[in-house]
C-alpha cells in the first residue's frame, strides 16, 4: 500500500528530468502496489490523469495533524495584525501575498528561509516582515497561536495541512478556491482566487478589520477541523488493510 500526498514535483525540471521522475517515482512503484491511498480527491484525480492505475484501487484518506495541536487560550494582542505565511516553494504564492499586503498596516510572519530574491521582492513591496525556520512542532504551534490570520493561497497542494492546523488552534484562514484547499477548509475559511491579488488583499482586510468575520471563521474552523480526526483516519486505514487481507486470503 502506497500513500501519495501530491505529484507536483513531477512537473518540475526539464523534459528528461520529468520523464525520469515519473518513471522511477510513480510508474515503477505502482507496479508493485496492491492499493493506493490518496490524501484528497484532487490527488486521486491527478494520479488517474497520469497513470492507468485502477480507480477502484485508490482510497481517499485525508491527512491528519499531530494530536498535540489544540485550541489557543486567547486571541493574540499584537500591535498590528500578524499574517502568517508557511512555505517558500513557488506554489506557496509568496509573491502575490506580498503584493496583496503592500500598503497594509500588517506584519507578515514567514515560516521558512527566504532567498535573496524573495527578500528583495518583499522589500520592493514595502512589506514589514520577519521569518523563522527549522522550528520544532511546539515552536510552529506557537507561531500559529501568536498570529491573527493564516494566509495560505497556494496554487498547488495535495491536501493543505496548515489549514487544519490553523483551524484547530483557532486561527482564521484565508486560502485558495482551488481543490483540494476548498474541500479541506470547508466553511471555515475565506476562499479566494490565488492569482487575484485584489481578492487576497480584500480577504486580509476582512479578517483583520472585521471582528465578526474573524470570530465566525474561528468558530466554523473548529467545526471543520473535527472532520479530520486521527480516529477517523485510523478507521479508514484499518478497513482498507482488512479488505486487502481478505482478498489475499
C-alpha positions as CSV (number, residue, x, y, z in Angstrom):
1,X,0.0,0.0,0.0
2,X,1.5,3.3,-1.1
3,X,0.3,6.7,0.2
4,X,0.6,9.7,-2.2
5,X,0.3,13.2,-1.0
6,X,0.7,15.1,-4.2
7,X,2.6,14.8,-7.5
8,X,3.6,18.4,-8.0
9,X,7.3,17.5,-8.1
10,X,6.8,15.5,-11.2
11,X,6.2,18.8,-13.1
12,X,9.4,20.5,-12.1
13,X,12.6,20.5,-14.3
14,X,13.2,19.8,-18.0
15,X,11.5,17.2,-20.1
16,X,14.1,14.5,-19.4
17,X,14.1,15.1,-15.7
18,X,10.3,15.0,-15.6
19,X,10.3,11.7,-17.5
20,X,12.8,10.1,-15.2
21,X,11.0,11.2,-12.0
22,X,7.7,9.9,-13.3
23,X,9.2,6.6,-14.3
24,X,11.1,5.9,-11.0
25,X,8.9,7.8,-8.5
26,X,5.5,6.8,-9.9
27,X,5.2,4.3,-12.7
28,X,7.6,1.7,-11.3
29,X,6.4,1.9,-7.7
30,X,2.8,1.4,-8.8
31,X,3.6,-1.9,-10.5
32,X,4.2,-3.4,-7.0
33,X,1.3,-1.8,-5.2
34,X,-1.9,-3.6,-4.4
35,X,-3.7,-0.4,-3.3
36,X,-3.0,3.3,-3.2
37,X,-4.0,5.9,-0.6
38,X,-4.5,9.5,-1.8
39,X,-4.9,12.2,0.8
40,X,-7.5,14.1,-1.3
41,X,-9.8,13.7,-4.3
42,X,-7.6,16.2,-6.1
43,X,-4.6,13.9,-5.6
44,X,-6.6,10.9,-6.7
45,X,-7.6,12.7,-9.9
46,X,-4.0,13.7,-10.5
47,X,-2.9,10.0,-10.2
48,X,-5.6,8.9,-12.6
49,X,-4.6,11.6,-15.1
50,X,-1.0,10.5,-15.2
51,X,-1.3,6.7,-14.9
52,X,-3.5,3.7,-15.8
53,X,-3.8,2.7,-12.2
54,X,-7.4,1.3,-11.5
55,X,-9.5,4.0,-9.8
56,X,-11.3,1.3,-7.7
57,X,-7.9,0.5,-6.1
58,X,-7.4,4.1,-4.9
59,X,-8.8,5.0,-1.4
60,X,-9.0,8.7,-0.3
61,X,-8.0,9.1,3.3
62,X,-7.3,12.7,4.4
63,X,-4.1,13.6,6.2
64,X,-4.2,14.2,9.9
65,X,-2.3,16.6,12.1
66,X,-0.4,16.0,15.3
67,X,-2.8,15.3,18.3
68,X,-0.7,17.8,20.2
69,X,-2.4,20.6,18.4
70,X,-5.1,22.3,20.5
71,X,-7.1,25.5,20.7
72,X,-5.2,28.5,22.0
73,X,-6.4,30.1,25.2
74,X,-6.9,33.6,23.9
75,X,-6.5,35.8,20.8
76,X,-3.1,37.4,20.3
77,X,-2.6,41.1,21.3
78,X,-0.3,42.2,18.5
79,X,0.5,45.9,17.9
80,X,-0.6,45.3,14.3
81,X,-2.2,42.2,12.8
82,X,0.2,39.4,12.1
83,X,-0.3,37.5,8.9
84,X,1.2,34.0,8.9
85,X,2.7,32.6,5.7
86,X,4.0,29.0,5.6
87,X,6.4,27.7,3.0
88,X,8.6,29.2,0.3
89,X,8.2,26.9,-2.7
90,X,6.8,28.6,-5.8
91,X,3.3,27.2,-5.3
92,X,3.1,28.9,-1.8
93,X,2.5,32.1,-3.7
94,X,4.6,34.5,-1.6
95,X,5.0,37.0,-4.5
96,X,1.2,37.6,-4.7
97,X,0.8,37.5,-0.9
98,X,3.4,40.3,-0.7
99,X,1.7,42.3,-3.4
100,X,-1.6,41.9,-1.7
101,X,-0.2,43.1,1.6
102,X,1.6,46.1,0.1
103,X,0.5,49.3,1.9
104,X,-1.5,47.5,4.6
105,X,-0.6,48.1,8.2
106,X,0.1,44.4,9.0
107,X,3.2,42.3,9.8
108,X,3.9,39.3,7.6
109,X,5.4,36.4,9.5
110,X,7.1,33.9,7.2
111,X,7.9,30.3,8.1
112,X,10.9,29.4,6.0
113,X,14.2,30.9,4.9
114,X,13.6,33.4,2.1
115,X,16.0,33.6,-0.7
116,X,17.9,36.7,-1.6
117,X,15.4,37.3,-4.5
118,X,12.5,36.9,-2.1
119,X,14.0,39.3,0.4
120,X,14.4,41.8,-2.5
121,X,10.8,41.2,-3.6
122,X,9.4,41.8,-0.2
123,X,11.4,45.0,0.2
124,X,10.2,46.3,-3.2
125,X,6.6,45.8,-2.0
126,X,7.4,47.6,1.2
127,X,6.0,44.8,3.4
128,X,7.0,44.6,7.0
129,X,8.0,41.1,7.7
130,X,10.1,38.7,9.7
131,X,10.9,35.0,9.3
132,X,11.7,31.8,11.2
133,X,12.8,28.4,10.1
134,X,13.8,24.9,11.4
135,X,11.1,25.1,14.0
136,X,10.1,22.4,16.4
137,X,6.5,21.3,16.5
138,X,5.9,23.3,19.7
139,X,7.5,26.4,18.1
140,X,5.3,26.1,15.0
141,X,2.2,25.8,17.1
142,X,3.3,29.0,18.9
143,X,3.6,30.8,15.6
144,X,0.0,29.9,14.8
145,X,-1.2,30.9,18.2
146,X,0.6,34.3,18.0
147,X,-0.8,35.2,14.6
148,X,-4.0,36.9,13.6
149,X,-4.7,35.0,10.3
150,X,-3.2,32.3,8.1
151,X,-2.7,33.4,4.5
152,X,-2.4,30.2,2.5
153,X,-3.5,31.0,-1.0
154,X,-1.4,28.2,-2.5
155,X,-1.6,27.3,-6.2
156,X,-1.0,23.6,-5.7
157,X,-1.4,21.3,-2.7
158,X,-2.0,17.6,-2.1
159,X,-4.2,18.3,1.0
160,X,-3.3,21.6,2.7
161,X,-2.4,20.5,6.2
162,X,-1.7,24.1,7.5
163,X,-5.4,24.8,7.0
164,X,-6.4,22.2,9.6
165,X,-3.5,23.1,11.9
166,X,-4.6,26.7,11.9
167,X,-8.3,25.9,12.4
168,X,-7.5,23.5,15.3
169,X,-5.6,26.3,17.1
170,X,-8.3,28.9,16.4
171,X,-6.7,30.9,13.7
172,X,-8.8,32.4,10.9
173,X,-7.8,31.0,7.5
174,X,-7.6,32.6,4.0
175,X,-7.0,30.0,1.4
176,X,-7.5,29.2,-2.3
177,X,-10.7,28.4,-4.0
178,X,-9.0,25.5,-5.7
179,X,-9.1,21.8,-5.0
180,X,-8.2,20.4,-2.5
181,X,-7.8,23.5,-0.4
182,X,-11.5,24.4,-0.8
183,X,-12.6,21.0,0.4
184,X,-10.1,20.8,3.2
185,X,-11.1,24.2,4.5
186,X,-14.8,23.6,4.3
187,X,-16.9,26.5,5.6
188,X,-14.0,27.6,8.0
189,X,-12.1,29.9,5.6
190,X,-12.3,32.7,3.2
191,X,-11.7,31.3,-0.3
192,X,-10.1,33.4,-3.0
193,X,-8.6,33.1,-6.4
194,X,-4.9,32.7,-5.6
195,X,-3.9,34.6,-8.8
196,X,-6.1,37.6,-7.9
197,X,-4.0,40.0,-5.7
198,X,-7.0,42.2,-5.2
199,X,-9.1,39.4,-3.8
200,X,-6.3,38.3,-1.5
201,X,-6.0,41.8,-0.2
202,X,-9.7,42.2,0.4
203,X,-9.8,38.9,2.3
204,X,-6.9,40.0,4.6
205,X,-8.7,43.3,5.3
206,X,-12.0,41.5,6.0
207,X,-10.3,39.2,8.6
208,X,-8.1,41.8,10.2
209,X,-10.6,44.7,10.3
210,X,-13.9,43.0,11.0
211,X,-14.2,41.1,14.3
212,X,-17.5,39.4,13.3
213,X,-15.8,37.9,10.2
214,X,-12.8,36.8,12.3
215,X,-15.0,35.2,15.0
216,X,-17.2,33.4,12.5
217,X,-14.2,31.9,10.8
218,X,-12.7,30.7,14.0
219,X,-16.0,29.0,15.1
220,X,-16.5,27.4,11.7
221,X,-12.9,26.4,11.6
222,X,-13.2,24.4,14.8
223,X,-16.2,22.6,13.4
224,X,-14.4,21.8,10.1
225,X,-11.2,20.6,11.8
226,X,-13.2,17.9,13.6
227,X,-13.8,16.2,10.2
228,X,-10.1,15.2,10.1
229,X,-9.7,13.4,13.4
230,X,-6.9,10.8,13.8
231,X,-9.6,8.3,14.8
232,X,-11.5,8.6,11.5
233,X,-8.3,8.2,9.5
234,X,-7.2,5.2,11.6
235,X,-10.6,3.5,11.0
236,X,-10.3,4.1,7.3
237,X,-6.8,2.6,7.2
238,X,-7.9,-0.4,9.2
239,X,-10.8,-1.0,6.9
240,X,-8.5,-0.8,3.9
241,X,-6.0,-3.3,5.3
242,X,-8.7,-5.7,6.4
243,X,-10.3,-5.7,3.0
244,X,-6.9,-6.2,1.4
245,X,-6.0,-9.1,3.7
246,X,-9.3,-10.8,2.8
247,X,-8.6,-10.6,-0.9
248,X,-5.2,-12.1,-0.3
249,X,-6.5,-14.9,1.9
